[in-house]
Amino acid sequence: MHIYQSNCRTNTHINIQTKTALYRFKSVLLIAALSAASTAVGLSASAHTHKSSVNNNLPKPVIADIGILEKSGVEILTADQELGLGYGILTNEQEIRLNELAHAEGKCGGFEMLPFGVVDANHPLISDVFGQIREQNAKNRRFHPTTESFNGLEGKPEIAQALEEVNTANMRATVEFLASFPNRDYRDEQPNRAIDAFKARIEEMIKGSTLPVTVESVAHQRIKQNSLKVRIKGSQRPNEIIVLGGHLDSINSGGGDAPGADDNASGSANLLEALRILLSKNQPERTLEFFWYAGEEGGLIGSAEIAESYKTQGAQVVAVLQLDMTLFPGTGAMTLGSMTDYTSSWLRSYLETINGLYIKAGIVTDRCGYGCSDHASWYRQGYPTLMPFESTMRARNRAIHSASDVLDERLNFEHSAVFTKIAVVMAMDLGNSTLKEPK
C-alpha cells in the first residue's frame, strides 16, 4: 500500500494555465451537454457484461492519493502535498487501472468521486475538500489518549449479555442471501433489486418492535441505486446520533457476476445482526442510525451525499462506525486491523477500551489510503469515524471484486462476529452516554 509522505507544510497546487483553461472549456461543454440528463445518472463505469443504467461517457473527477493517481496515468490538475492528495479526471480505462493498482497495493477502492460538474481545477469544492481534511487531521493531533482516556468506563452486564446473543448462523444466512444476487452493482440496469429485497427483510425484522424505529430508502442525485437507512430515535438526546454503516453494493472489476460475499455482504450482515439484537433492548438515549450505502464502489457516492447533507443540516453526529469486509482472518482469527488514517484518534482509543472490557480481540494498526471506504465521507465533513477491518490491508481477502468473492472455507464467521459485537457495544454504550470527541 502506498503511504504518501512529505515534509512540505504548505498547500501546493500543480496547475498549468493551459491545462486549467482547457478544462474550463471542457467544463462548459460538458455541463451544457449534460444539463438535460437525469440527476439520477451515475458517474463511474468499467467494462461489464450486464447492462448498465449509467452513461459511461460522463466525466469522472476524483480525489485520491497522489501516488496512485500517478501510477494510473491520471493527469494531476491540483494537489495538496501536505495531505498527499490530488485531483484529476479519469477516463474509463484509468478508472479500471486505478482500481487494479489499489487492489494490488492491498487497498479496496481508493478514491472519492466528485460531482460531474467539478471539472475545473479551480472549482471551490476541491479546496474545500482539502481544507476539511486538514481541519480533521489537526483535531486528531490534539487528542492524547494518555491524558484523555476512557479509564472511567466500566463493563456493563446488560452489554455483556447482549453480546452473547450474537448469532453467526444469522450472519451467514444474510451473506448467503445477498451473495445470491448476480450483483449489487450501482450501475446495473436493475440497481435496486437486491436493495429492495434487503429492505423487505429489514421491514419484516422490525415488525412488532416496541422501539420508535423506521426504515427508508435514500435516493441519490448521481446514481439510481438507493441507500438504506434504519433509525431508532433516542429517548433523551434524539439530536445526538450514532451512525453504524457499511456499503451494500458489489462490483466485479473484470465484468460478470459480483456476489460480493466479503465485500460487503459481510459488513452488511454484521449491521443487520446488531440491529436484530438492539431491537429487543431498551430505547437508547441517543438516536441510532444504520446505513447500508449505495455506490461505494464508484467512489463513495452514496455516503458522500448523505454525510454532506448531514453537515449542511448541522446534524450532531457523535460517532461513525464503518464495517467493510469482516470475514477473512488474514492477520489471524480474532485479530482485526484498526485503520489510523481518516479515522478519529478518539474513537480508536475508545475501540481499544471497549475491546478490553468486552470483546478481547487482537488489534493491529494499519492505513488504507484516502477513499478506501465510506468513513472518509464522514471524516471530511468533520465527524468522528472508526474503521475496523478484517485484517491488515495487505493480508485482506484477494478474491474481492471478482466472481470468486463467495463463501468458502477461507472465511470465518466467528471472526466476523467480532465486528457485530463492536457495533452492539457502540450502540449500547455510546448510545446511552454523554461522551463526545474533545474539541
Secondary structure, 3 states (H helix, E strand, C coil): CCCCCCCCCCCCCCCCHHHHHHHHHHHHHHHHHHCCCCCCCCCCCCCCCCCECCCCCCCEEEEEEHHHHHHCCCCCCEEECCCCEEEEEECHHHHHHHHHHHHHCCCCCCEEECCCCCCCCCCHHHHHHHHHHHHHHHHHHHCCCCCCCCCCCCCCHHHHHHHCCCCHHHHHHHHHHHHCCCCCCCCECCCCHHHHHHHHHHHHHHCCCCCCEEEEEECCCCCCCCEEEEEECCCCEEEEEEEEEEECCCCCCCCCCCCCHHHHHHHHHHHHHHHHHHCCCCCCCEEEEEEEECCHHHCCHHHHHHHHHHHHCCCEEEEEEECCCCCCCCCCCCEEEEECCCCCHHHHHHHHHHHHHHHCCEEEEECCCCCCCCHHHHHCCCCCEECEECCCCCCCCCCCCCCCCCCCCCCCHHHHHHHHHHHHHHHHHHHHCCCCCCC
